[in-house]
Amino acid sequence: MNTTSFPQSSSPGSGSLPVSTSARVGIAILTVAFVLGFPGNMFVVWSVLCRVKKRSVTCLLVLNLALADAFVLLSAPLFLRYLARMDWEFGTAACKLVHYLSSVNMYVSIYLICLMSMDRWLAVTRPFLSQRMRTKRSLLVLLLGVWMLAFLLSVPMPFYRSNVKVIKNNFTLRLCMPYHWRSVGHRSFQYLFETIMGCLVPFSLISTCYSSVICRLQSAKFHRRGKGSRLILMIICAFALFWLPYHIVNIIEVVGLLEDSESVTGAALTARPNVTAFAYFSSAVNPLLYVFAGSSHIRQAGLSFMGRLFEATNSESRTSSVTRSGRSGSSPDETSVLQTLSVKLGKPFKGKDKERSCSVAGNETNVPELKTLATVEQL
């Protein structure tokens, strides 16, 4: 194998190479992902931009997640052509670019989910701090930081991807495949880096946030799991389901490389195309989750049901913050009732509002009820 530039013409029989079973499975997964995922994510984008009047933090994070998924699904036709012919016809630059964008999508998705989890954690455990931080400026800064971090963490991907020339059964093939200059160190670094930064670190943060949220809710007297919480939990579970096999294969291959076991390394290489296509399907499943979460609004709102779902997450966040802040002191109705009773009984009510307590104490001699009670007490 070599990594030099290849001519556009190949052997006459290069397009007639039989498609393997693994390639057929990959074609089926990518076809379903593109047919369902791209229109679904564009529908989510349209719903947020055109049907939601007041966009919550969760709503804006879902918008960025849908944009990232729709953008990466545009590369599906290239991969389908590649799997059908087992010949990459689009050049080395396109090979590096599409895998770089796929890596960016992975990091953007998981770190947007981290922001969703942190937002839920702040809303439950630090409601006043959450209200101060929930501004458009701070959210835009965080979103820009997530995108920049994703582009930065994906830098190793194009370096370890190349258009490699392979001659097999008298067929000249150009394969867009990983290439590490036959270095065990580079190969181990890439897969360990992906697993640590794309799985271990973000999922540790997500688990910490939701463990704290669950403990806090269990200690409260009244709580309910809102639609925003259910939606975020479904997104987290779906991402873990589709990406965990990919990271497990990464770990298996690194173990095989470090132990110099050809059987373990070969098993990882055999499984990698399928788990990669399976992880690619994660970009298509989120719109299905939104449809499931917003199914109760379909009859009433029609095509605007998803807008109703995202507006519900906005009202839920405001209600939870108001409820939690209201529990810290007496309600206005309770305060007025206690003040009225204090006037009737001749004892000033000592509440948190010192000015109102002082005004009640200063005017108690002018109230007819108090004079009557004083006369009765003297008799």
N, C-alpha and C positions, 0 to 999 in steps of 0.2 A: 504494500500500500504506500502511496505517496500523496502529498498535499499540493502538488503543483496544479496549475491551471489546465483544464481539460478542454479539448475541442468540442464544439456543439454536436458534431456528428459522432455517432457511436456505431457499433456493429449493426448490421441489418436486422439481426434477431433480438436486439436488446429489448424491444417492447413486447416480445412474445414469451418472456420468462414467466412460468406458472406462478400464480399467487399462492402463497403459503396459507395455512390455516390461521396462524397468528395474524397475518396481514388482513385476512377476511374479518376476523373479530375486531381488529382495529378500525377497519372501514365501517363496519356496522355501528360501532360506538360513536365514531366521529360524525357519521351521517345523522344519527338520531340527535346528537348534541347540537349540530348546526341547525337542523330543521326546527327543533324545539327552542333552542337557546337563543339564537340571534333575534327572531321575531319577539320572543318573550321578553328579553332584556330591553329591546327598543320600546316595547309596550310599557315597561316599567318607567323608562325615561320619559316617555310621553305623558304618563299618568302623573308623575311628580312635577313636571314642568307646566303642564296645562290644566290639571285637575285638582291640584292641591294649592289652597290659598295660603295657609299658614304652615310652613314646613318646619317640622321638629328636627332635633339633632339626629335622631334615628332615621328620619326621612332623607336627610341630606347624605348621610353615610350610605344608605341603600342606593341613592342615586349614583354616587361615585362607584359603588360596587357593580351596579348594572352597566355603567359606562365601561369599566375595565373588562367585564365579562364579554360584552358585545364586541369590544375592540379586538380581543384575542380570538374570538370565534370567527373573525374575518379570515384568519389564516387556515381555517379548516379545509377549504377547497384545495389549497396547496398540498396539505398532508394527504388528502384523499387521492390526489393525482400521484403523489409519491408512492403511496402504498399500493395503488393499482398497477403501477408500472415497475416499482422497485428501482426507480431511476430518478434522481433529483435533477430536473431540467432548468432550474431557476437561478443557478449560480451560487457561488460561495457567499456573497453578500446577503442574499435572501435567506440562505440557510442560517447564517448567524443571526439575522434580524428577527426572524419569526420565533426562534428559540429564546432570544433575548426578551421579546415581548411576552412570551409565555411565562418566563421566569418573573417578569415584572408583575404580571397578573397574579401569580401565586403570592408574592409578597404583599401586594396592595390588598388582596382579598383578606389575608390573615391579619394584617395590621389594622385594616378597617374594622374587622370583627373585634380586635383588641380595643379599639376606641369605643365601639358599642358597649362592650363589657365594662369599661372604665366609666362611661357615662351612666350606665345603670347602677354601678357601685356608688358613684357620687350622689346620684339622685336619692338613693336609699340611706346611705350612711352619713353624707354631708350635704343635706338639702340646701342650706343657705349658700355654701361654697359653690354648689352646682348651679344655683340661679345666677350667681355673679359671673361664673365662667361661661354660661350658655349665651354667648354673644356671637354675632356673625363674624366679627374680626378674629376672635380666638379660634372659632371653628375653621375659618379659612386658613389660618396659620397651621393648625393641626393637620388639615387635609393636605396642604402643600408639603408639610414635613413628611407625611406618609408617602406621598408620591416620590419625593426626592430620595427618601430612604430606600424605596423599592427599586428605583433606577440604580442606586448605588450598590445595593446588595446583589443585583443581577449582573454586575460587570464581569464576574468570572465566566458566565455562561458563553458569550461569543468567543472567548479565548479557547474554550475547551470544546468547540464545535467546528467541524470542517467538512467540506465537500470532498470526500475521499474516493479515489478511483479503485475499483475492484474488478478483477477478471475472474469470472466464474462460469464454468461450462461453456467456454468460448463466447461468453457474453461480456461486453464491457459496460459496467454499471458505475454510476456516480451516486454515492450514498451520503446523505446528510446525517452524520453520525458523530458521537463523542470521539475526540482525539486528544490524547494526553502525552504524546511523544514517547509512548511506552514507559512512562514514569509512574511507579506505584505511588509516589508521594503526591503528585499532581492529581491523580485519580482519587486517592483517599481524601485529599483536601476538598475537592469539589463536592463530593457526596456528603462528607461530614459537615461542611459549611452549610449546605442546603438544609440538612436535617436539623442542625442546631438553630439556625436563624429562621427557618421556615416552619419549624414544628415545636422543638423543645422550649425555646424562649417564649414565643407568643402563647402557646397553650399553658405554660406555667403561669403566665400573667392572667390569662382568662380564668383558669381554675382558681387562682387566688381571689380574684374579684368576685366570682360567683359563690365561692365558699363563704366569703364575708357577707354577701347579700343574703344567702340562705340563713346563716346564723342570725343576722339582724332581723329578718322577717319572722323567724321562729320565736324570737323573744318578744315580738310585738303582739298586742292583744287582737288587733284587727288588721288583716292584710288580705290582699287578693292578688293573684297573678294576672297582670294585665296583658293585653294583646301585644304590646311592645316587647315584654319579657318573653312571651311564648315565641314570637317571631325571631328574636335574637337567638334563643336557645335552639330553634330549628336550624337556623343558618350555621351555628357552631357545629351542631351534630352532623349536618350534611357535609360541611367542609372536612371534618375529621374522618367521616366515612370514606370520602373519595380520595383524600390525600394521604391517609395513614398507610395504605399498602405501598404507595410510592416510597415513602420514607423508610418503611421496613425493608424494602428491596435495597435501598441505599445502604442501610446498616449491614445487611447480609453481604453485599458486595465488598464493603470495607473490611469486614471480618475475614472474608475469603482472601482478600489481597494481603492482609497482615499475616495471616496464617499460611499463605502460599498454598491454598487449597483450590485446585482447578475445578473440582466438582461443585464447591460452594459458589465460586465465581461464575461458573457456567450456568448454574441454576438462576442466579441473579440476572445474568445477561438474557436468559430465555424469558424470564418474567417481566423484564423492564418494558418492552414495547406495549404489553397489555395494560400494565399498571399506569403507564404514562397516558395512554388513551383513556383509561378509567378516571384518572385525575383531571384530564381535560374536560370530562363530562360534568365536573363540578360547576363549570361556568354556565351550564344550561339548567341546573336543577333549582336555582334560587327563584326564578319566576314561578315555578310550580309550587314552591313553598308559599309564595305570596298569595297565589290563587287559593290554596288551601286555608291560609289564615284569614283571608277576606271573603270566604264563601258566604258568610251570613249577610254580606252587603250586596250580593249579586242581584237578587230579586228587586231590591229597592233602587239601586243606583245604576244597574246595567254595566256598561263599559267603564263607568266612573267608580266601580267598586273598590279599585285599588287606591284611588284618591281618598275614599272614605276610610280605608284601613290606615293609611298614613296620617290622616287627620285625627284618627282615634288615638294614635300613639302620641300626638301632640297634646291632646286634651288629657290623656292619662298622666303624662309627665307633669303637667301643671296641677292636676288634682292631687297627685301624690305629694308634691312639694307643699301645696297649701295645707293639706291635711296634716302633714308632719309638723309644719310650723305652727298650726293651730293647736296641736297637742301640748306645746310648750307652755301655754298659759290659758287663762279663762277666756271663753268666747264672749263677744260683745253682749249677747243676750243674757248670759249668766251674770255678767258684771252689772247690767242695768237692774236685774231682779234683786241682786244682793244690795245694791245701793238703795232701792226702794224699801226693802225690809229694814235696812239700817235706819232710814229716816223714820219709819213707823215705830221702831223700837227705841229710838233715841240714841243709838250707838252708831258712830260713823264707821262706814265700811273702809277697811284698809286693804286696798288692792294695789296692783302694780303701778297704776296711774296716780302719782302722788298729788297732782294738781287737783284732780277731781275729788280725792279724799279730803284734801284741805278745804275745798270749797264746801263740801258737805258739813265738815266740822265747824266751819266759820259761820254758816247760816242756820245752824240747828236751833238757835234761840228764837229765830223769826218764824219758825214753822208752827202753825196752829196745833198740829197733832202733838208736838212735843210739849207745848204749854199745857194742853189738856192732861197729858200723861203726868206732868210734874204736879199739877193741882191734885189729881187723884192720889199720887204718891204721898203728898203732904197730909191729906185727909186720912 
